[in-house]
Amino acid sequence: MEKLIEKTISFVKEKLQNAEGGHDWFHIERVFNNANLIAKTEICNVQIVQLAALLHDIADSKFHDGNEEIGPETAREFLTVEKVDREIIDHVVQIIRNISFKGGNFERRFDSVELQIVQDADRLDAIGAVGIARAFNYGGFKNRALYDPSVTPNLTMTKDEYKNSNSPTINHFYEKLLLLKDKMNTQTAKKIAADRHQYMVSFLDQFYAEWNGKA
């Protein structure tokens, strides 16, 4: 198993060497570490958790014209070449297909402890200090405004509306980041998320104070 994980790490590093800063190898590494931490407190297949964590963003649809199958199929092709058991491949692919937030109104069609662990690990990287940095990095990448008081957050977006949204980065806190604390699956992630959530709340308080010339 260790050799397969090493090969997977090399594959992911190569594929993501020119990726946007919030979805690059370092994001994968953080999610991988988060997943390993959570897996220690759950009864699960660690190999599936590790492979899914490493491959979950191998080809994010945001950077491939909205194609949601390119990621799962890229992972399937790699694991097939590495002669991984079909059952494990299918499980990893299902995790990749079902891990994303997609506006919060996406109905998950597959579930497993391994999916819950990797999903929590990915969501933890979207909140707290790193989450704030990633949000503004991606907003800059997409040339979005930092904040526009005239544009209110849309809390009832459909999957397509979420995918095509160009709202200011601050709105993303209300449309996704501040919602993640209550969407964690595992007790370990819930504990970590509570502190990271509060950090974001404090950041927003400071942001608005500075924006309005009060701090």
C-alpha positions in Angstrom: 0.0 0.0 0.0 2.8 2.4 0.8 4.3 2.1 -2.7 0.9 2.9 -4.2 0.5 5.9 -2.1 4.0 7.2 -3.1 3.1 6.7 -6.8 -0.2 8.5 -6.3 1.6 11.4 -4.6 4.0 11.7 -7.5 1.2 11.5 -10.1 -0.8 14.2 -8.3 2.2 16.5 -7.9 2.9 16.3 -11.6 -0.7 16.8 -12.7 -1.1 19.9 -10.4 2.2 21.5 -10.9 0.6 24.6 -12.6 -2.6 24.6 -10.6 -4.3 27.7 -9.1 -2.9 28.3 -5.6 -6.0 27.2 -3.7 -6.3 23.9 -5.5 -2.6 22.9 -5.9 -0.5 20.1 -4.4 -0.3 21.9 -1.1 -4.1 21.8 -0.8 -4.1 18.1 -1.5 -1.3 17.6 1.1 -3.4 19.4 3.7 -6.5 17.4 2.9 -4.4 14.2 3.0 -3.1 15.1 6.4 -6.5 16.1 7.7 -8.0 12.8 6.4 -5.3 10.7 8.1 -6.0 12.6 11.4 -9.7 11.9 11.2 -9.3 8.3 10.0 -7.5 7.5 13.3 -10.8 8.1 15.1 -13.0 6.2 12.7 -13.4 2.5 11.7 -12.6 2.8 8.0 -10.5 1.5 5.0 -7.4 3.7 5.3 -6.2 2.9 1.8 -9.5 4.2 0.3 -9.3 7.3 2.5 -5.8 8.1 1.4 -6.3 7.5 -2.3 -9.5 9.5 -2.4 -7.9 12.4 -0.4 -5.0 12.5 -2.9 -7.1 12.2 -6.0 -10.2 14.2 -5.0 -9.1 17.3 -6.9 -7.0 15.7 -9.6 -9.1 17.6 -12.3 -11.5 20.0 -10.6 -14.5 20.8 -12.8 -14.0 24.5 -12.0 -10.9 24.5 -14.2 -12.3 22.1 -16.9 -15.3 24.0 -18.3 -17.6 22.5 -15.6 -16.9 18.9 -16.7 -17.7 16.9 -13.5 -16.5 13.5 -15.0 -13.0 14.4 -15.9 -11.8 14.2 -12.3 -13.3 10.8 -11.5 -12.3 9.3 -14.8 -8.7 10.6 -14.5 -8.5 8.9 -11.1 -10.0 5.7 -12.5 -7.5 5.6 -15.3 -4.6 6.1 -13.0 -5.7 3.5 -10.5 -6.5 1.0 -13.3 -3.0 1.4 -14.7 -1.7 0.7 -11.2 -3.8 -2.5 -11.1 -5.7 -1.5 -8.0 -8.7 -3.7 -7.1 -11.8 -2.8 -9.0 -13.8 -2.5 -5.8 -11.4 0.1 -4.4 -11.3 2.0 -7.6 -15.1 2.2 -7.8 -15.2 3.4 -4.2 -12.6 6.1 -4.7 -14.4 7.3 -7.9 -17.7 7.5 -6.0 -16.0 9.6 -3.3 -14.6 12.0 -5.9 -18.1 12.3 -7.5 -19.8 13.1 -4.3 -17.4 15.1 -2.2 -18.1 18.6 -3.5 -20.2 21.3 -1.8 -22.1 22.2 -5.1 -24.0 25.0 -3.4 -25.2 23.0 -0.5 -28.3 21.8 -2.3 -26.7 18.8 -3.9 -28.2 15.5 -2.9 -25.5 13.0 -2.2 -26.2 9.7 -4.1 -23.5 7.7 -2.4 -22.3 7.5 1.2 -19.6 5.7 3.2 -17.5 6.4 6.2 -14.5 6.9 3.9 -16.4 9.6 1.9 -17.4 11.3 5.1 -13.8 11.4 6.3 -12.4 12.8 3.0 -15.3 15.3 2.7 -14.6 16.6 6.2 -10.9 16.8 5.5 -11.6 18.8 2.3 -14.1 21.1 4.1 -11.7 21.8 6.9 -9.3 23.2 4.4 -12.0 25.6 3.2 -12.4 27.3 6.5 -10.2 29.0 9.1 -7.1 31.0 8.2 -6.2 28.8 5.2 -9.8 28.9 4.0 -9.8 32.7 4.1 -6.6 32.8 2.1 -7.9 30.3 -0.4 -11.1 32.2 -0.9 -9.4 35.5 -1.7 -6.8 33.7 -3.8 -9.5 32.2 -6.0 -11.4 35.4 -6.0 -8.4 37.2 -7.4 -7.9 34.3 -9.9 -11.4 34.9 -11.2 -11.1 38.7 -11.0 -13.9 39.0 -8.5 -14.5 42.1 -6.3 -13.5 41.7 -2.6 -16.8 43.1 -1.4 -19.7 45.0 -2.8 -22.4 46.0 -0.2 -25.0 46.3 -3.0 -24.6 42.6 -3.9 -26.3 40.4 -1.2 -25.4 36.7 -0.7 -27.6 34.2 -2.3 -28.3 31.4 0.2 -30.7 29.4 -2.0 -28.5 28.9 -5.1 -29.1 25.9 -7.3 -26.1 23.7 -8.3 -25.8 25.6 -11.6 -26.1 29.0 -10.0 -23.4 28.1 -7.5 -21.1 26.9 -10.3 -21.6 30.1 -12.4 -21.6 32.6 -9.6 -19.4 35.7 -9.9 -20.3 37.3 -6.6 -17.8 39.1 -4.5 -15.5 37.0 -2.4 -17.0 38.1 0.9 -20.3 36.7 -0.2 -18.7 33.3 -0.5 -18.3 33.2 3.3 -22.1 33.3 3.6 -22.8 31.1 0.6 -20.4 28.3 1.6 -17.7 28.8 4.2 -19.8 29.7 7.2 -22.2 26.8 6.5 -19.5 24.1 6.6 -19.2 23.9 10.4 -22.7 22.4 10.6 -22.1 20.1 7.7 -19.2 18.1 9.1 -19.8 14.4 9.4 -17.3 13.2 12.0 -16.8 14.3 15.7 -13.1 15.0 15.1 -13.9 17.4 12.2 -16.7 19.0 14.1 -14.3 19.9 17.0 -11.7 21.3 14.6 -14.3 23.2 12.6 -15.7 25.0 15.6 -12.4 26.9 16.2 -11.9 27.6 12.5 -15.4 28.9 12.1 -15.0 31.3 15.0 -11.8 32.6 13.4 -13.7 33.4 10.2 -16.5 35.2 12.2 -13.8 37.3 13.9 -12.2 38.1 10.5 -15.5 39.3 9.1 -16.1 41.5 12.1 -12.7 43.1 11.6 -13.2 43.3 7.8 -16.4 45.3 8.1 -15.0 47.6 10.8 -12.1 48.5 8.5 -14.3 48.8 5.4 -16.5 51.3 7.2 -13.6 53.2 8.7 -14.3 52.1 12.3 -11.0 50.3 13.0 
